[in-house]
């Protein structure tokens, strides 16, 4: 039986889950905001402990990466991501999750071919494009300043 393009599109639309855009955006806003609020609390706490602003910021980043990795290890980050969607991708904890998840998944293939080689399968392009973009922006700013 031949199916026309319009019939196929209708079949796909009927079978596809309906998007809850408002619910998804609200969840992303609040979960992402909550993660950032936790980061701000760590920043303030490190400042109260006597660390300078630069050191407190560094410690906050390290703490959030550690917590993101820990939550990924215990499987909690996936549950949070189900509620927050894209809100869990934006903060630094999302980057930690993007590195830790493939590392855990491919650990059984060995430390070098599995864990080390596959660790950056998701985060690698982000690192590469971020580095290239920062170099290009730096060159543009340098040219403008001369």
Buried (B, 14 or more C-beta within 10 A) or exposed (E): EEEEEEEEEEEEEEEEEEEEEEEBEBBBBBBBEBBBEBBEEBBEBBBEEEBEEEEBBEBBBEBBBEBBBBBBEEEEBEEBBEEBBBBBBBBBBBBBBBBBBBBBBBEEEEEEEBBEBBBBBBBBEBEEEEEEEEEEEEEEEEEEEE
